[in-house]
């Protein structure tokens, strides 16, 4: 189930980048051809124009949602035209500001501007069609449940079955009382059995189709299902109201509120931008810190018998198990009962105490970032045993894994490093992790990275 979820999430970014790469490869080829025919050479200012177009087009096309897969072909072509005109305007402004407009052939630029859109439009339709087929194929492999048995739930079930894109397992009653209305679709259980139904049927998406009178129950369901690693979509019965909220989407003409998306997963270029920043900075950090990494490895090896690196299974993105690397700071011991390190912990070696105190022990996680398993910034990954312990004790605890874990995070720079010996401290850390997920931006990552060095010598690190 997790693999299918990952494929759908990655497909959002894949749609954008394949469209963009194909379109701008042809646009570059077109501009070069026109320039060669007109001038017999591709001069430097035309090469600069190509590079500028590539860099500026990404944010423009992303903000305009040009390649958004859920829009129709006409709407997509309209967004494509708007994005292309904005890009051409940006190029004209750039040429005017740099006083280089006279270097370009007006004939070449005019033909490129008109033909460029026609070329993109001819490419857009077949690619969009292929991606829709691919998306429908992935959806067809994902099982679905509907919570609710009323008219709204019945109508949704009919439309899901009609379009045959998501296999519907059945309906789930909102209570354990016998249903008063007749159902045209199988009712396979009630809310009390929901967790078992998700596991046994490998459910990937849950639709909540309950009336607004059940608002309290809807809120409780949402909080509970944050830990279930399933997509939760609420379909409120708002058909008689005028909707003004642009975050509301439609499923077969019915409004659907996506309750658990973050800025990082809602936009196609967000995850890619974060990944590029992560891996670029991680590589630079490894090169710059290589003498320190080598020296620490030697010191750890000489401090006590055992491997240099400590590799522990932890939960990563969408709950997948990953191995997180650290320099070993403890003597070899039976870690069957995972216990957080405490002040004056007898298991910690002399070298280990220093590298923990300075957070040098975390540096091997830069390699985890290069592997794509972690990010520089994100919720800190906890031991699997700790996750098992806190799940159920803290609301939405496992929702921390909706994005990749990080070497540092908002909780860490806000004073919640080290041992969380009370439930309240862990709850506060989780609250800050969820705040980070809901408010992610590249600027927030940069601010956390800048603040991190000033927290490394805090009194709570041991």
C-alpha positions as CSV (number, residue, x, y, z in Angstrom):
1,X,0.0,0.0,0.0
2,X,2.8,2.4,0.9
3,X,4.4,1.8,-2.5
4,X,1.3,2.8,-4.3
5,X,1.0,5.9,-2.2
6,X,4.5,6.8,-3.0
7,X,3.9,6.3,-6.7
8,X,0.9,8.6,-6.7
9,X,2.7,11.3,-4.8
10,X,5.8,11.1,-7.0
11,X,3.5,11.2,-10.1
12,X,2.5,14.8,-9.2
13,X,6.0,16.0,-9.7
14,X,6.7,13.6,-12.6
15,X,3.8,15.1,-14.6
16,X,5.3,18.6,-14.3
17,X,8.9,17.7,-15.0
18,X,8.3,15.5,-18.0
19,X,5.9,18.1,-19.6
20,X,8.4,20.9,-18.9
21,X,11.5,19.0,-20.1
22,X,9.8,17.9,-23.4
23,X,8.4,21.4,-24.1
24,X,11.5,23.4,-23.3
25,X,13.7,20.9,-25.2
26,X,11.7,21.6,-28.3
27,X,11.5,25.3,-27.6
28,X,15.3,25.5,-27.3
29,X,15.7,23.5,-30.5
30,X,13.2,25.8,-32.3
31,X,15.0,29.0,-31.1
32,X,18.4,27.6,-32.1
33,X,17.1,26.6,-35.6
34,X,15.5,30.0,-36.2
35,X,18.7,31.7,-35.1
36,X,20.9,29.6,-37.3
37,X,18.6,30.2,-40.4
38,X,18.5,34.0,-39.7
39,X,22.1,34.7,-38.6
40,X,24.1,31.6,-39.4
41,X,25.3,31.3,-35.8
42,X,24.0,31.0,-32.3
43,X,25.5,34.0,-30.6
44,X,26.1,34.4,-26.8
45,X,23.0,36.6,-26.2
46,X,20.7,33.8,-27.6
47,X,22.4,31.2,-25.4
48,X,21.7,33.5,-22.4
49,X,18.1,33.8,-23.5
50,X,17.8,30.0,-23.5
51,X,19.2,29.7,-20.0
52,X,17.1,32.6,-18.7
53,X,14.0,31.0,-20.2
54,X,14.7,27.6,-18.5
55,X,15.2,29.1,-15.1
56,X,12.3,31.6,-15.2
57,X,9.8,29.1,-16.7
58,X,9.8,26.7,-13.8
59,X,8.3,29.1,-11.1
60,X,6.0,30.7,-13.7
61,X,4.6,27.4,-15.0
62,X,4.4,26.0,-11.5
63,X,2.4,29.0,-10.1
64,X,0.1,29.0,-13.1
65,X,-0.4,25.2,-12.6
66,X,0.1,24.7,-16.3
67,X,0.5,21.0,-16.1
68,X,-2.0,20.3,-13.4
69,X,-3.3,16.8,-14.2
70,X,-6.9,17.2,-13.0
71,X,-7.8,20.0,-15.4
72,X,-9.4,19.6,-18.8
73,X,-7.6,20.0,-22.0
74,X,-9.1,23.4,-22.8
75,X,-8.4,24.7,-19.3
76,X,-4.8,23.4,-19.6
77,X,-4.2,25.0,-23.0
78,X,-5.5,28.3,-21.5
79,X,-3.2,28.1,-18.6
80,X,-0.4,27.2,-21.0
81,X,-1.1,30.3,-23.0
82,X,-1.1,32.5,-19.9
83,X,2.1,31.0,-18.6
84,X,3.8,31.4,-22.0
85,X,2.7,35.0,-22.3
86,X,4.0,35.8,-18.8
87,X,7.3,34.1,-19.6
88,X,7.7,36.2,-22.8
89,X,6.8,39.3,-20.9
90,X,9.5,38.5,-18.3
91,X,12.0,38.0,-21.1
92,X,11.1,41.3,-22.7
93,X,11.4,43.1,-19.3
94,X,14.8,41.4,-18.8
95,X,16.0,42.5,-22.2
96,X,14.8,46.1,-21.6
97,X,16.4,46.3,-18.1
98,X,19.8,45.0,-19.4
99,X,19.6,47.1,-22.6
100,X,20.1,44.1,-24.8
101,X,16.9,44.1,-26.8
102,X,18.6,45.5,-29.9
103,X,20.8,42.5,-30.1
104,X,17.9,40.1,-30.9
105,X,16.3,39.7,-34.3
106,X,12.6,40.8,-34.0
107,X,11.7,38.3,-36.7
108,X,13.3,35.4,-34.7
109,X,11.6,36.4,-31.5
110,X,8.2,37.0,-33.0
111,X,8.2,33.6,-34.9
112,X,9.5,31.9,-31.8
113,X,6.8,33.5,-29.6
114,X,4.0,32.4,-31.9
115,X,5.4,29.0,-33.0
116,X,6.5,28.2,-29.5
117,X,3.0,28.2,-28.1
118,X,1.7,26.1,-31.0
119,X,4.5,23.6,-30.5
120,X,3.8,23.4,-26.8
121,X,0.1,23.0,-27.4
122,X,0.7,20.1,-29.8
123,X,2.9,18.4,-27.3
124,X,0.6,19.1,-24.3
125,X,-2.5,17.2,-25.4
126,X,-0.9,13.8,-26.0
127,X,1.4,14.0,-23.0
128,X,-1.5,15.0,-20.7
129,X,-3.6,12.1,-22.1
130,X,-0.8,9.6,-21.4
131,X,-0.4,10.9,-17.8
132,X,-4.1,10.7,-17.2
133,X,-4.0,7.1,-18.4
134,X,-1.1,6.4,-16.1
135,X,-2.8,8.1,-13.1
136,X,-6.0,6.1,-13.7
137,X,-4.0,2.9,-13.8
138,X,-2.4,3.7,-10.4
139,X,-5.8,4.7,-9.0
140,X,-7.3,1.4,-10.3
141,X,-4.8,-0.5,-8.0
142,X,-5.9,1.5,-4.9
143,X,-8.7,0.3,-2.7
144,X,-11.2,2.7,-1.4
145,X,-13.7,2.9,1.5
146,X,-16.6,5.4,2.0
147,X,-17.5,6.3,5.6
148,X,-21.2,6.9,5.6
149,X,-24.3,5.2,4.3
150,X,-26.6,8.2,3.5
151,X,-27.6,9.6,0.2
152,X,-24.3,11.5,-0.3
153,X,-22.3,8.3,0.3
154,X,-24.6,6.3,-2.1
155,X,-24.2,9.0,-4.8
156,X,-20.4,9.0,-4.4
157,X,-20.3,5.2,-4.6
158,X,-22.3,5.3,-7.8
159,X,-19.9,7.8,-9.4
160,X,-16.8,6.0,-8.3
161,X,-18.1,2.7,-9.7
162,X,-19.3,4.5,-12.9
163,X,-15.8,5.9,-13.7
164,X,-14.1,2.7,-12.5
165,X,-11.0,4.5,-11.4
166,X,-10.9,3.5,-7.8
167,X,-11.9,0.0,-6.6
168,X,-14.6,0.6,-4.0
169,X,-14.6,-2.1,-1.3
170,X,-17.8,-0.9,0.4
171,X,-19.4,1.5,2.8
172,X,-18.7,1.9,6.5
173,X,-21.5,2.8,8.9
174,X,-20.9,5.8,11.1
175,X,-22.3,4.0,14.2
176,X,-22.9,0.4,15.3
177,X,-26.7,1.0,15.1
178,X,-28.5,-0.8,12.2
179,X,-28.8,1.3,9.1
180,X,-32.3,2.9,8.8
181,X,-31.9,3.6,5.1
182,X,-31.6,0.9,2.4
183,X,-28.2,0.7,0.8
184,X,-27.5,0.0,-2.8
185,X,-23.9,-1.0,-1.9
186,X,-22.4,-3.4,0.6
187,X,-22.0,-2.1,4.2
188,X,-18.9,-4.0,5.4
189,X,-18.7,-2.8,8.9
190,X,-18.9,0.2,11.2
191,X,-16.5,2.8,12.7
192,X,-15.4,0.4,15.4
193,X,-13.9,-1.9,12.8
194,X,-12.3,0.8,10.7
195,X,-8.7,0.1,11.6
196,X,-9.1,-3.6,10.9
197,X,-10.9,-2.9,7.6
198,X,-8.0,-0.6,6.5
199,X,-5.4,-3.3,7.2
200,X,-7.3,-6.3,5.8
201,X,-8.4,-4.6,2.6
202,X,-5.2,-2.6,2.1
203,X,-7.1,0.7,1.9
204,X,-5.3,3.7,0.4
205,X,-8.1,6.3,0.4
206,X,-11.0,7.0,2.7
207,X,-13.9,9.3,1.8
208,X,-15.9,10.8,4.7
209,X,-19.4,11.3,3.3
210,X,-21.3,12.3,6.5
211,X,-23.8,15.2,7.0
212,X,-22.6,18.4,8.7
213,X,-24.7,17.5,11.7
214,X,-21.9,14.9,12.4
215,X,-19.2,17.5,12.5
216,X,-17.9,16.4,15.9
217,X,-17.5,12.8,14.7
218,X,-15.8,14.0,11.5
219,X,-13.2,15.9,13.5
220,X,-12.6,12.9,15.7
221,X,-12.2,10.6,12.6
222,X,-9.8,13.0,10.9
223,X,-7.5,13.2,14.0
224,X,-7.6,9.4,14.4
225,X,-6.9,8.7,10.8
226,X,-3.8,10.9,10.7
227,X,-1.9,7.9,12.1
228,X,-3.3,5.4,9.5
229,X,-1.2,6.4,6.5
230,X,-4.2,6.7,4.2
231,X,-5.5,9.7,2.2
232,X,-8.5,11.2,3.9
233,X,-11.0,13.1,1.8
234,X,-14.1,14.8,3.3
235,X,-17.1,15.4,1.0
236,X,-19.4,17.8,2.9
237,X,-22.9,18.1,1.7
238,X,-22.5,21.7,0.5
239,X,-24.4,21.5,-2.8
240,X,-26.9,24.2,-1.8
241,X,-24.2,26.7,-0.8
242,X,-22.0,28.9,-2.9
243,X,-18.4,27.8,-2.5
244,X,-15.7,30.5,-2.4
245,X,-12.8,28.4,-0.9
246,X,-10.3,27.8,-3.7
247,X,-8.8,24.9,-1.8
248,X,-12.0,22.9,-2.4
249,X,-11.7,20.5,-5.3
250,X,-14.3,18.5,-7.2
251,X,-14.8,14.7,-7.6
252,X,-17.3,14.1,-10.3
253,X,-19.0,17.5,-9.6
254,X,-19.1,17.1,-5.8
255,X,-17.0,19.4,-3.6
256,X,-14.2,17.6,-1.7
257,X,-12.0,19.2,1.0
258,X,-8.5,17.6,1.1
259,X,-7.9,17.6,4.9
260,X,-4.3,16.4,5.2
261,X,-2.2,18.0,2.4
262,X,0.7,20.3,3.1
263,X,2.4,22.9,0.9
264,X,5.1,20.3,0.3
265,X,2.8,17.8,-1.3
266,X,0.2,20.1,-2.9
267,X,2.5,21.7,-5.5
268,X,4.4,19.8,-8.1
269,X,7.7,21.6,-7.8
270,X,7.9,21.8,-4.0
271,X,9.3,18.4,-3.3
272,X,11.7,18.7,-6.2
273,X,13.0,22.1,-5.0
274,X,13.5,20.8,-1.5
275,X,15.3,17.6,-2.8
276,X,17.6,19.7,-4.9
277,X,18.4,22.0,-2.0
278,X,18.9,19.0,0.3
279,X,21.2,17.0,-1.9
280,X,23.3,20.0,-3.0
281,X,23.9,21.3,0.5
282,X,24.5,17.8,1.8
283,X,27.2,17.1,-0.8
284,X,28.9,20.4,-0.1
285,X,28.8,19.7,3.6
286,X,30.3,16.3,3.2
287,X,33.2,17.7,1.1
288,X,33.8,20.6,3.5
289,X,33.6,18.4,6.6
290,X,35.4,15.4,5.3
291,X,38.5,15.9,7.6
292,X,36.2,16.0,10.6
293,X,34.2,13.0,9.4
294,X,37.4,11.0,8.9
295,X,38.9,12.1,12.3
296,X,35.7,11.2,14.1
297,X,35.5,7.8,12.5
298,X,39.1,7.0,13.7
299,X,38.3,8.3,17.3
300,X,35.1,6.2,17.5
301,X,37.0,3.1,16.3
302,X,39.7,3.6,18.9
303,X,37.3,4.4,21.8
304,X,35.7,0.9,22.1
305,X,35.2,-2.3,20.2
306,X,32.5,-2.2,17.5
307,X,31.5,-0.6,14.2
308,X,32.1,3.1,13.5
309,X,28.5,3.7,12.4
310,X,25.4,2.9,14.3
311,X,22.5,2.1,11.9
312,X,19.0,1.9,13.3
313,X,15.7,1.3,11.7
314,X,13.4,4.2,11.9
315,X,10.2,5.3,10.2
316,X,10.7,7.6,7.1
317,X,8.4,9.1,4.6
318,X,4.8,7.6,4.7
319,X,5.9,5.2,7.5
320,X,8.5,3.3,5.4
321,X,11.3,1.8,7.4
322,X,14.7,3.3,6.7
323,X,18.2,2.9,8.2
324,X,19.4,6.1,9.9
325,X,23.2,6.5,10.2
326,X,25.0,8.0,13.2
327,X,28.6,7.7,14.6
328,X,28.4,5.1,17.3
329,X,28.5,6.9,20.7
330,X,27.8,4.0,23.0
331,X,29.4,0.7,23.9
332,X,27.9,-2.4,22.3
333,X,24.9,-3.5,24.3
334,X,21.6,-5.3,23.9
335,X,19.3,-2.7,22.5
336,X,16.2,-5.0,22.4
337,X,14.5,-2.6,24.8
338,X,15.2,0.8,23.1
339,X,15.8,3.4,25.7
340,X,16.5,7.1,25.1
341,X,19.9,8.4,26.2
342,X,19.9,10.2,29.5
343,X,22.3,12.5,31.3
344,X,25.3,10.5,32.7
345,X,24.1,7.4,30.7
346,X,26.7,4.7,31.5
347,X,26.4,3.3,28.0
348,X,28.0,6.4,26.4
349,X,31.8,6.4,25.7
350,X,34.1,9.3,26.4
351,X,34.3,10.1,22.7
352,X,30.6,9.4,22.4
353,X,29.8,12.0,25.0
354,X,31.8,14.7,23.1
355,X,30.3,13.9,19.7
356,X,26.8,13.8,21.1
357,X,27.3,17.0,23.0
358,X,28.5,18.7,19.8
359,X,26.0,16.8,17.6
360,X,28.9,15.5,15.5
361,X,27.4,12.0,15.8
362,X,24.5,13.1,13.5
363,X,26.8,14.1,10.6
364,X,26.6,10.6,8.8
365,X,23.0,11.4,8.2
366,X,24.2,13.7,5.4
367,X,24.7,10.5,3.5
368,X,21.1,9.5,4.3
369,X,20.1,12.8,2.6
370,X,22.2,12.0,-0.5
371,X,20.4,8.6,-0.6
372,X,17.1,10.4,-0.6
373,X,15.9,8.8,2.6
374,X,16.1,12.0,4.7
375,X,16.0,15.7,4.3
376,X,18.2,18.4,5.9
377,X,15.1,19.8,7.6
378,X,12.1,17.8,8.8
379,X,10.7,16.0,11.8
380,X,13.5,14.1,13.6
381,X,13.1,10.3,13.1
382,X,12.4,8.4,16.3
383,X,13.2,4.8,17.0
384,X,10.5,2.4,15.9
385,X,9.9,1.3,19.5
386,X,9.3,4.9,20.5
387,X,6.8,5.4,17.7
388,X,5.0,2.2,18.8
389,X,4.9,3.6,22.4
390,X,3.7,7.1,21.6
391,X,1.2,6.1,18.9
392,X,-2.3,6.3,20.5
393,X,-0.9,8.4,23.4
394,X,-0.4,11.6,21.4
395,X,-2.9,12.7,18.8
396,X,-1.7,12.6,15.2
397,X,1.7,11.3,16.3
398,X,2.4,9.3,13.2
399,X,1.4,12.2,11.0
400,X,5.0,13.4,11.4
401,X,5.9,10.9,8.7
402,X,3.9,12.5,6.0
403,X,7.2,14.0,4.8
404,X,10.8,12.8,4.9
405,X,12.5,13.0,8.3
406,X,15.2,15.6,8.8
407,X,18.6,16.0,10.4
408,X,17.3,19.1,12.1
409,X,13.8,20.6,12.4
410,X,11.5,23.3,13.9
411,X,11.2,21.4,17.2
412,X,15.0,21.2,17.5
413,X,15.6,24.9,17.0
414,X,12.7,25.7,19.3
415,X,14.3,24.1,22.3
416,X,12.9,20.5,22.1
417,X,16.2,18.6,21.6
418,X,17.5,15.7,23.7
419,X,15.5,13.5,25.9
420,X,11.7,13.8,26.1
421,X,11.2,12.2,29.5
422,X,7.5,13.4,29.8
423,X,4.6,12.9,27.5
424,X,4.0,16.7,27.4
425,X,7.5,17.3,26.0
426,X,7.0,14.7,23.2
427,X,3.5,16.2,22.5
428,X,5.0,19.6,22.1
429,X,7.7,18.2,19.8
430,X,5.0,16.6,17.6
431,X,3.0,19.9,17.6
432,X,6.0,21.7,16.3
433,X,6.6,19.0,13.7
434,X,3.1,19.3,12.4
435,X,3.4,23.1,12.4
436,X,6.4,22.7,10.1
437,X,4.6,20.4,7.8
438,X,1.6,22.6,7.5
439,X,3.6,25.8,6.9
440,X,6.5,24.5,4.9
441,X,8.4,26.8,2.6
442,X,11.9,27.0,1.2
443,X,12.5,30.1,3.3
444,X,11.4,28.2,6.5
445,X,14.0,25.5,5.7
446,X,16.7,28.1,5.3
447,X,15.8,29.8,8.6
448,X,15.9,26.5,10.5
449,X,19.3,25.7,8.9
450,X,20.7,29.1,9.9
451,X,19.4,28.7,13.5
452,X,20.6,25.1,13.9
453,X,24.3,25.8,14.7
454,X,23.3,28.1,17.6
455,X,21.4,25.2,19.2
456,X,24.1,22.6,19.0
457,X,25.6,23.4,22.4
458,X,22.3,23.5,24.3
459,X,22.2,22.1,27.8
460,X,19.7,19.4,26.9
461,X,22.0,17.6,24.5
462,X,23.8,14.6,25.9
